[in-house]
Amino acid sequence: EIKTILGWTHDSDAFTDEEILSKETSTLVEDAVQMRRSQLDQKMNKRNWKDTQRDAERFRNLEHFIVEPVINRIAEVAHLLQPPPLILIPRSKRRFAALTSSGELHYGKQGWIGETGEVYDRTVADGRLARTTEAMMSEIQTFGRPEEIIYVVGNDDLHVDGSRPETTAGTPMDVNATGRQMIDEFYEIQVREIQRLRSISPVRIVLSAGNHNTFSAYIVMKMLNIQFTNAEDVTVQMTARMRSYVRYGNSLLGATHGHLIKPINLMATMGIEARADFGGALYKYWFTGHLHSLAVENLVGGTRYQMPALSGPDRWHVESGFLGMAGLSGYIIDYDYGVVNTILCPAVDGLPTPDCIPANRYSQSAA
């Protein structure tokens, strides 16, 4: 206490002369370690509190300046949206569902041709999703009419999170729109794409929030939930968690962005979070994003499908050498036999609507 009264600081000697003479060396070492640990705890708590305040401020700004005006507008016009007419599709001899996504667009990202070798902006992003979704729909129809289309949204669909040009963690990004503009425009794009998918089959929307847009992805999901509240053929599977699960036939499907959990831990996590369906499912699958590449990985107890991204490069990715082919992936899930086909729809700007590349041709009449 006398050290506090005298105003000694951490730069001063840790012990008085009397303490050094009266205590054992081992005791002094233990006391010094404890003091250091206490200082470290104080700094960590202060840092954690600052991070908490920053996240709370970002969410308040997002909710007040962006979300509330848009949601109010949705509530006014939601009843005006009518279901599209169903496309005539031959009936499949087998029960199946199709899974695809909104493409991990990074909507709002700015890629200048002088730095990246190609233009990537909101117009290009919108065009890529429209073209590849059309191609994906055509490929799905070759298998017949699915019982439902599972539509994964959120995977860094928005490039930043909130009113500042930053990711959820605060990393600065090159952008070409404000936060409100991104959410407003991308919501309209999502409604358009969901309407198109409805012309094939009922749609189930599941959330897989990314590291760029953790809060914004949840907000867009809430907006879609309001928009399609009265739609009998659209299910919005609301969740505030970072992972979503769907049981279809003999398969249990998990969707997560992939930036928070290592692949080796995915199956154990599924077994805990989706325990009601885990034991009864013959096949377990994870669908992840984040890495902007197409891949398949065998896990203990299941399979992970790495979905590619429609996003083009920005300055940082080109400088770091993170380059790859943009595309949209889809998966045909047989009710009895699980994933039986993977589909890739490449996104090449300046060319007509692409033909998708099926990994194999699924036999509708298989026994």
Disulfide bonds with the S-S distance in Angstrom:
Cys345-Cys356 1.80
